[in-house]
Amino acid sequence: MICDCGCFVLDFIELDEEFVLDFGEVFEIDHDYDPYLGPYEVIPKAWENQILETNGKNMTDDVTVYEVPYDEVINPTGTTVVIAS
């Protein structure tokens, strides 16, 4: 029921019922940190450093780092050469 002031009016009655509630996995988040808004999936670059600005940020998921893209080439002597891209 809602009263004239817009508040809810509740009446509680005692029952012999059990109320079970499970929140699953619960994380406490420090609200002093800003959320991380950057990418959560990264493809490394072979010849360049990459920094994800995650320090001091709240993150909602794991970061996935994929393998370095590369090509394999066999040279005239039969040696396999790996070239990172």
DANORQUI-V378989 format. One record per residue. N is the residue number from 1. SS is DSSP state (alpha for helix, beta for strand, coil for the rest). BURIAL is # if it has 9 or more other C-alpha atoms within 8 Angstrom, else .. D_LAST is the distance of its C-alpha to the last C-alpha in Angstrom with 1 decimal. Layout:
{{N:SS:BURIAL:D_LAST} {N:SS:BURIAL:D_LAST}}
This chain:
{{1:coil:.:66.0} {2:beta:.:65.2} {3:coil:.:67.8} {4:coil:.:68.7} {5:coil:.:66.4} {6:coil:.:63.3} {7:coil:.:63.0} {8:beta:.:62.9} {9:coil:.:66.0} {10:coil:.:65.4} {11:coil:.:68.0} {12:coil:.:67.1} {13:coil:.:69.0} {14:coil:.:68.9} {15:coil:.:67.9} {16:coil:.:67.6} {17:coil:.:64.0} {18:coil:.:60.9} {19:coil:.:57.9} {20:coil:.:54.6} {21:coil:.:51.4} {22:coil:.:48.0} {23:coil:.:45.1} {24:coil:.:42.6} {25:coil:.:40.1} {26:coil:.:40.9} {27:coil:.:38.9} {28:coil:.:40.5} {29:coil:.:38.6} {30:coil:.:39.4} {31:coil:.:39.9} {32:coil:.:39.5} {33:coil:.:35.7} {34:beta:.:33.9} {35:beta:.:31.7} {36:coil:#:27.9} {37:coil:.:26.7} {38:coil:.:23.0} {39:coil:.:20.3} {40:coil:.:20.9} {41:beta:.:17.6} {42:beta:#:14.3} {43:beta:#:10.7} {44:coil:#:9.3} {45:coil:#:7.0} {46:coil:.:6.0} {47:coil:.:8.1} {48:coil:.:10.5} {49:coil:.:13.4} {50:coil:.:14.5} {51:coil:.:18.2} {52:coil:.:20.0} {53:coil:.:23.5} {54:coil:.:25.4} {55:coil:.:27.9} {56:coil:.:31.4} {57:beta:#:30.4} {58:beta:#:31.7} {59:coil:.:29.1} {60:coil:.:30.0} {61:coil:.:27.4} {62:coil:.:24.8} {63:coil:.:21.2} {64:beta:.:18.7} {65:beta:.:15.4} {66:beta:.:13.1} {67:coil:.:11.0} {68:coil:#:7.4} {69:coil:#:5.5} {70:beta:.:5.3} {71:beta:.:7.5} {72:beta:.:10.8} {73:beta:.:12.8} {74:beta:#:16.4} {75:coil:.:17.7} {76:coil:.:21.4} {77:coil:.:22.7} {78:coil:.:21.5} {79:coil:.:19.0} {80:beta:.:15.9} {81:beta:.:12.8} {82:beta:.:9.7} {83:beta:.:6.4} {84:beta:.:3.8} {85:coil:.:0.0}}
